[in-house]
Amino acid sequence: MNAETVNGWYERLRPRLKSGRVTAFIALRANRVAASGCLWLREEQPRPGSVHSLVPYLMSMYTEEDMRMRGAASKIVTEALMRAGRRGFDRVVLHTSHFGLRVYQRLGFVQSNEMVCTLPDTGSR
């Protein structure tokens, strides 16, 4: 990821950090960043049985390649789950790549029924 992309991402994230809608996590090992991630309280559509208009969404999880399989990502996810629970939420959602699937399954996440349809490129984007 280049510096311009990182700066653009941060500029979009900054208001959410200031408002408390996003909590960022950084795991350090030997005084260097091992992993990071964010918990975003995003708006959701009303659904039966839900008393919240927000849902905690775990996003932007990343672990440095040489730090993988050492528990850093698991610690971030565990802390995010505890924080969501302390705020009264009954679930946390995320989208995962194949890299993180085992971590999330070990911590109690299950696959849901979400589907995606990729639209053809019509040249208007």
C-alpha positions as CSV (number, residue, x, y, z in Angstrom):
1,M,0.0,0.0,0.0
2,N,1.5,3.4,-0.9
3,A,1.6,6.5,1.2
4,E,-1.2,8.2,-0.7
5,T,-3.6,5.3,-0.1
6,V,-2.7,5.2,3.6
7,N,-3.2,8.9,4.0
8,G,-6.6,8.8,2.2
9,W,-7.7,5.9,4.4
10,Y,-6.7,7.7,7.5
11,E,-8.5,10.9,6.5
12,R,-11.7,8.9,6.1
13,L,-11.1,7.1,9.4
14,R,-10.1,10.1,11.5
15,P,-13.6,11.5,12.2
16,R,-14.8,8.1,13.2
17,L,-11.9,7.7,15.6
18,K,-12.6,11.1,17.2
19,S,-16.3,10.3,17.6
20,G,-15.7,6.9,19.2
21,R,-17.4,5.0,16.4
22,V,-14.0,3.3,15.6
23,T,-11.5,1.9,18.0
24,A,-8.1,1.0,16.6
25,F,-5.9,-1.8,18.1
26,I,-2.2,-2.3,17.7
27,A,-0.3,-5.3,18.9
28,L,3.4,-4.8,19.6
29,R,6.1,-7.5,19.9
30,A,9.7,-6.6,20.7
31,N,8.8,-2.9,20.3
32,R,7.5,-3.2,16.8
33,V,4.0,-3.5,15.3
34,A,3.0,-7.1,14.9
35,A,-0.7,-6.7,14.0
36,S,-3.4,-4.1,13.9
37,G,-7.2,-3.9,13.4
38,C,-10.2,-1.7,14.0
39,L,-13.7,-2.1,15.5
40,W,-16.2,0.1,13.7
41,L,-19.7,0.7,15.1
42,R,-21.4,0.9,11.7
43,E,-25.1,1.6,11.1
44,E,-27.2,-1.4,10.2
45,Q,-30.7,-2.0,8.9
46,P,-33.3,-2.8,11.6
47,R,-33.8,-6.5,12.1
48,P,-36.1,-8.5,14.3
49,G,-34.8,-8.9,17.8
50,S,-32.1,-6.2,17.5
51,V,-32.3,-3.3,19.9
52,H,-29.3,-1.5,18.4
53,S,-29.0,0.7,15.3
54,L,-25.3,0.0,15.2
55,V,-23.3,-3.3,14.7
56,P,-19.7,-3.7,15.7
57,Y,-17.7,-4.6,12.5
58,L,-14.2,-5.9,12.8
59,M,-12.2,-4.4,9.9
60,S,-8.7,-3.7,8.6
61,M,-7.1,-6.6,10.4
62,Y,-3.4,-7.1,9.4
63,T,-0.5,-9.1,10.7
64,E,3.1,-8.6,9.6
65,E,4.1,-11.7,7.7
66,D,7.0,-12.6,10.1
67,M,4.6,-12.2,13.1
68,R,1.9,-14.5,11.9
69,M,0.9,-17.6,14.0
70,R,2.1,-15.9,17.2
71,G,-1.2,-14.9,18.7
72,A,-1.2,-11.1,17.9
73,A,-4.3,-11.1,15.7
74,S,-6.1,-13.4,18.2
75,K,-5.4,-10.9,21.0
76,I,-6.8,-8.0,19.0
77,V,-9.9,-9.9,18.1
78,T,-10.4,-11.1,21.7
79,E,-10.1,-7.5,22.9
80,A,-12.5,-6.2,20.3
81,L,-15.1,-8.9,21.3
82,M,-14.8,-8.0,24.9
83,R,-15.2,-4.3,24.2
84,A,-18.3,-4.9,22.1
85,G,-19.7,-7.1,24.8
86,R,-19.1,-4.5,27.5
87,R,-21.0,-2.0,25.4
88,G,-24.0,-4.3,25.3
89,F,-23.7,-5.7,21.8
90,D,-24.6,-9.3,21.2
91,R,-22.6,-9.9,18.0
92,V,-19.6,-8.7,16.0
93,V,-19.4,-9.1,12.2
94,L,-16.6,-9.2,9.7
95,H,-15.5,-10.2,6.3
96,T,-12.4,-12.4,6.1
97,S,-9.8,-13.6,3.6
98,H,-8.5,-17.1,3.7
99,F,-5.6,-15.8,5.8
100,G,-7.8,-15.0,8.9
101,L,-10.5,-17.7,8.6
102,R,-8.9,-20.1,11.1
103,V,-8.3,-17.3,13.7
104,Y,-11.9,-16.1,13.5
105,Q,-13.3,-19.7,13.6
106,R,-11.2,-20.5,16.7
107,L,-12.6,-17.4,18.4
108,G,-16.3,-18.4,17.8
109,F,-17.1,-16.8,14.5
110,V,-19.3,-18.7,12.1
111,Q,-20.1,-18.2,8.4
112,S,-23.3,-16.4,7.7
113,N,-25.6,-16.2,4.7
114,E,-24.2,-13.0,3.1
115,M,-23.9,-13.1,-0.7
116,V,-22.1,-10.8,-3.1
117,C,-22.8,-10.0,-6.8
118,T,-19.9,-8.5,-8.7
119,L,-21.2,-6.2,-11.4
120,P,-19.7,-6.1,-14.9
121,D,-17.5,-3.1,-15.6
122,T,-19.5,-0.9,-17.9
123,G,-16.9,1.8,-18.1
124,S,-18.9,4.2,-16.1
125,R,-16.8,3.7,-12.9
